[in-house]
Amino acid sequence: MAATPAEGPIMQPPSDPVAAVTHPDPYPYYAALLQRPFHRDGALGLWVAASAEAATAVLASPACRVRPPSEPVPPPLRGGAVGDLFGRLVRMTDGDAQARAKRAVAAALDIPADTVAAEARRRAMALVDDGLSLDALMPALPMHVVGALLGFAPDRLSEVADRMRDIVAAIAPGASPEAIGAGHEAAARMVALTEDLLETGGDGLARYLRDAAEREGGIDPAVVTANAVGFLFQARDAGAGLLGNAIVTLGAWPELRRAAAADRTLLPGLVQEVLRCDPPAQNTRRFVAEDTGIAGQALRAGDAILVVFAAANRDPTLNRDPDRFDPARPERRLLTFGHGRHACPGEEIAAAIAVAGLDALLDRFTAWPERPAGYKPSPNIRMPRFA
């Protein structure tokens, strides 16, 4: 099935690719951005990689790091539990130790798809039956599913979700001292809970990660603990944004919603097309550690690059007829989960959680919103708000 969005009111385009993340309709702007596939934005002080070719070149370049070499942890987070956690996440580090830990993380996430689907369905039905609002459901579902997959007991999942909310709020750009303080407390608690989980074993992601790290050898136990928590950290806002953007799609297109309600096998393709067309992670940043050349441009150590997934996914060299929303799209290609050594290995789990959420909502929900009330302020995550 294919769908084409209805035309909305004419509005001013976003001022830049960071502002585009929370714009009601940033995609005409992103299409124009593709005409400048790799360029310097003087106002932002960033290079912007918009095309699929430029984005993959940046993500594959050994000169481009996930953090500035002189600042592995954001200064406001240093000296506390959030900073310690942040500095040990494989997604925030580079080098040989990162590569070993990344292999362990990928191995731990290699769990049967039906196991993930069953847990996601169970948690989605429970949360929907609890009567959570859409705004509450979106971040709660990935936390409850990933928390359960890690091995946390059902009566612990609400605390896990609350603690991760505080950690994510502390890491957000411009977080207040109060939010950072609450994040340090939450991070210390999550590390303690996760250490207990790793010690007691159990049959879940935490155990799989511990075992995979032991096979790799030479991985600091504190890194293992941090990256077990990191499964939750990485899933929260991105998972909430994916489910939310899929809800927006079904709300905007009643015909597509009716088709999906009648045939749930459409949901996986629909979620994949949302990941391509309206991805939760709209961009990511890279920091140049040494002078290099990328996409015909000379870059200097200290330069920063904004890699715009939301534009690259709609590059016609990556997908034919890229602005057409088609859940049955053949040979779909997307960069939403990254590329190269920092590509996210959790794509299947993220998609399964969103499918389960939509499935539960289609069973229980009737008042689908035609459009969101707005988007949560963020420089990179597109997460709708419905209240």
Disulfide bonds with the S-S distance in Angstrom:
none
